[in-house]
Amino acid sequence: MPPETATTAASPRRAENTRRLGFGDLSIGERVCLALIDEGVDHGWGIGTELTPDGDLGRVWTLSRPLTYRAVEQLESKGIVRRKGPRRGGRERTLLSCTPQGRRIAGEWLDAPVEHLRDVRTELLLKLLLRRRRGLATEPLLHAQQHWFSDHIDTLTTVGTPADPVDLWRRESARAVRRFLDAALVTMTQPQRTEELPLMRLSARNQLRARVTSVVHGGVMSTVKTVLPDGQTVTAVITRESAQDLDLAPDDDVLVIIKSTEVMLAKP
């Protein structure tokens, strides 16, 4: 058989295998690298930088540069990433791009809820960050995730022996995931809630709606920094016990109450 005939016969077979690929056939490293390439991060060094501990995605999940390059090679061998040739000007780097198949797989992965509660800390957070970077809405994914976990969380929170540490861990983990999804839907899809808070009925009249940006606890006192709707910042120093009683955390909506030389905080 002539060489060109053999090549022609092999190509449809490779195309058929490629058509069967889904994100379930990829490792988590390959999925993240594919999504970054589809986003426009078009060389291995840039992908690796995103996944270092100081990178945007590295806050959630890290991957060493050798493993990053290995993941890119695997994506290329599977026919869903291709090399476009070296970049002209500046540093010599081989540029990468997704094939149509790769773009489809990346989109399907970003739209799909994770299967296990343990994957919320890594894979779901990665998807939420990647969707936000692309300007995609996070609400559909969060609703799909709630629906996926609904029955499982109900089961874990209503059965089990309280004295058993494994059952206790599963129950509390399930409750934490449920709280996170509920809070994420509010904070990530309704960023302008501060303007809707009702004022507290107090003798102090200087009440300002604000959002907490940071909470730093000292031995006795806590420093709480807030930002007003117009961008001005107000800092309150309150007792640590008061901060803990209010359960203050970044992104909480509060009322900054100013009376004489004191700055107090109230949380509805």
N, C-alpha and C positions, 0 to 999 in steps of 0.2 A: 504494500500500500504506500503511495507517495506521501511524503511528509505533510504536504499541504492538505491532503485528504484526511490524515489522522488528526491534524489540528482542527479541521472543520468539524469532525465527528465529536471531538472532545468539548468544544465550546458550548453546544447546547446542553451537554450534561452538567457542565459547571454552572451555566445559567439556571438550570432546573434546581440544582442544589442551593444556589443563592436565593431563589424565590421562596424557598421553604424556611429561610432564616427568620427568626423573630428575636425580640430582646431576651426571651428566655434562653436562647442559645449563647448568650454573651455573659461574661463575668461582670461583676459590678464595676471593676476598673474599665473594662471595655465599653460598658454603657455610658459611663461618665465621659470618657475620652471621646466617644462618638458624638455625644451631645455637645461637647465643647467645639469639636471640629465643625459640626453643623451650625453652631452659633457664629462661627467665624474665627475662632482661635486656630490659625492654620499652620502651626508648626509645633514640633514636639516640645521645644523649650518653653514656649508659651503655655502649653497644656500643663507641663510639669510645674510651672510657677503658680498656676491656679490651685494646684493640689499640694503645695508645701504648707507647713503649719501656719505660715503668715499669709497664705493666699485666701481669696474670698471663699472658695469651697473648702479649703484646708481647715477652716474653723470647725467644719463638720466631719470631714473624712480626708485622710492624707494618703498619698501614694508616692513612693520614691521615684526618682527620675528613671532608674533602670527599668522598674516595673511599668512606668508610664510608656517608655519607648517600646517595651515588649507588648503592651496592650495595643499600641498603634500598629505594630507589625502584625498582630493577630487580626485586627480589623482589616488590614490590607489583604492578608492571605484569604480572608473570607469574602473578599470582593465588595465590601461596603464602604471602603475608604480607598482613595487613589492619590498618588503623588502627582503634583502638577509641574514639578521641575523647580529649580532653584530660584529664589527671590533675586530680583535685580536691584543692585544698589544696597548699601549697608552690609550687614552681616550675611554671610552665605548660609542660607537655610533652605531645606527642601520644604516646599509648601504642600499642604494636605487639603483635600476636599472630600465631601461625602458623595457617594453615588446616589442616584434616585432611591435605590433600595435602602441605603444607609439613612437618608433623610426620613424615609417612611418609618424605619425602625426607631429612630431617635424620637420622632413625634409620638409614636405609640407608647414608648416607654414613659415619656413625660406626662402622658394623659392617664396612665394606669395607676390605680392605688396599689400600695405594697401589700404583700400577702400576710405578713406576720407582724405582731405587735413589736417585736424586737427590731424590726426594720424601720420603725418610725424615727428612731434616733439618728439613723444614717441615711438610708435611701430616700425616705420621704422628705427629710430636710433638704437633701441635695436637689430633689425635684422642685421643691418650692423655691429655692434660691435660683435654680436655672430658669424656671418659668418667669420669675420676677425680672431676671436679667434680660429676658427676651421680650418683656412687656406683655406676657400672657397672663390672663386672669388665674388666680389661685383658687377662687371659690369653687369652680367645678371639681377640681381634684379633691379639695377638702370635703365636699359633700359626698363624692364617690367613696372617699376613705371612711367617712362616718358610716355610710350604708354597708360597706364591706365588713367593718368590725362590729356592727351593731349587735347581732346575735351572740357573737363570741364574747364581747365585753359583758353583755347581760348574764351570760352563763358564768363567767369567771367571778362576777361580783355578787352572785347569789348562791353559789354552792361552795363546798370546801369546808375543811375543818379549821376554825380560827387558830387553834393551837399549832397547826402544822406550818412550819416556816415556808415550805414551798407554796402551799396554797395561799398563805399570806402575801408572799412576794408576787405571785401571779395576780391576785386580786388588786393589790395596790398599784402594780404596774398598769393594769387595765384601767383603773380609775385615773391614773396620771395621763394616759393616752387620751382618754375621753375628755379630760379637762383641757389638754393641749389643743385638741381639735376644735373644741368649742371656743377657746380663747383665740386661736388662730383665725377662725372665721370672723370674729369681731375685729381684731386688731389689724388683720391684713386686708380686709375688704371694706372696713368702715373707719378710715383714718381721721375723720373730722368730728369725732364724737364729743370733743371738748366743748363745742359751741352749744350742745344740746343739754348739758348738765343743768339741773335746777340749782338755784342758790339755796344754801342752808339758811334756816331761820335762826340767826344769832344776833346778839347785840352789836357785834362788829359789822360795820357797813362796807368796809373795804374787802370785798370778796372777789377774787380773780380766778377764772377758770384756767387751768394749766395742765400740762402733761409732764409726768416725771421722766427725767432723762438719766439720772443716776442716783444711787443710794450707797453711801459709804458709812459703814458702822465703825464707831470707835469703842473704847471700853465702856463709856457711859453715855456719850452723845453720838447722834447720827447726823450726817450732813446730807440733805436731800436737795438736789438741783432739779428745777422745773423750767419749762419753757411755756410762755404765754402764746395765744393764737397769733399775735403779731410778731413773734420771734424773740421778744425780750426774755431774758432769763431772770429767775428769782431763786435765791438759795435760802433754805430754812435749816436752822440747826435745832433739832429737837432731841428729846431723850431717846436712847436706843429702845427702851421699853415701849415708848409711844410708837416708834416706827414699826416695831414688830407687831404691836397690837393692831395697827392699821394694815399690816401685811403689805407694806409699800414695796413696789418693784418698778423698774423702768417700764415705761409705756402705760402706767396706770394714769387714769384721769383723776385729778384732785382739785379741790378749791384751796387756793392760797388766801389765808385770812390774815390781814395786817391790822394790828391794833397797837397804837402808840409806837413803841420801839420794838415790838415783838412781831415775829412772823410765825403763824401757826398753820397747820394743814388739816383739812377735813376730807374724808373720802366717803362718797355716798354709799 
